[in-house]
Amino acid sequence: MPISSNLPRVSIITVVFNGEKFIERTIQSVINQTYPAIEYIIIDGGSTDSTVSLIKKYETHLAYWVSEPDNGLYDAMNKGLARASGDYVMFLNAGDTFYDNHTLTMAFGNWNPTVDILYGETLIVDPKNNIIGDRRLKAPQKLTWKSFRDGMLVCHQSIIIRRSIVKPYNLKYKIAADFDWVLNALKAANNIVNCNIYICRFLDGGLNKQKIPLALKERFMIMSKNYGFFPTLLRHFIIGLRFIFFWWREKRF
């Protein structure tokens, strides 16, 4: 696919802490992209393993990197956003990778200047980078902020957002600030485009999965704020009934 010299610059931010097992495959995934206009930023939280040594190995490919203590994942992400200067921004954290070396080239293949958000599908991988399967929630063909009534239908790492419409992560949320961040961007966007490709290979077992009760509580708070308390409560009640029904049917048969 021919590359236009007018294509926008994409700021890719990687946040990591003691990620020596996974950081190198993430870095290689970014620097091997065929897309020509990338700004790569790595924010390390003061790792005590060999993460920093691995970052230094590739520092000629980086626009900026730092290793220093932070106040958690979303504080580190805000540091990355503050350093980003690209037209668009996206996150690939340690262990996550692009689908292949041509992902950004494909995503921006039919780009036009009115696009505020590009998004696509996600593959889940294990720590050895073996494919587990598709993400449970599928990206809809048409995405708006109202779509998130049904949950985070697009993975945080499979969405590319115009930098001018993003806000810092709300540090009030410890687990689900990414849900809130993407939802706010969707509200601010005028033109949202499905790339109809896989964008990210997402490493299974992230922060949300480790602290599911808190993640569910925070997402309920965010959804209530945006969609109303009682509609959110009703939707969760219906989802709960469906879960019980399918569990009962599997047990029965």
PyMOL commands that set and color helices and strands:
alter all, ss='L'
color gray80, all
select helices_A, chain A and resi 23-31+51-57+59-61+73-83+103-107+145-150+156-158+163-165+177-188+207-210+212-227+229-252
alter helices_A, ss='H'
color red, helices_A
select strands_A, chain A and resi 10-16+38-44+64-67+88-91+97-98+117-125+131-134+159-162+192-203
alter strands_A, ss='S'
color yellow, strands_A
deselect
rebuild
show_as cartoon
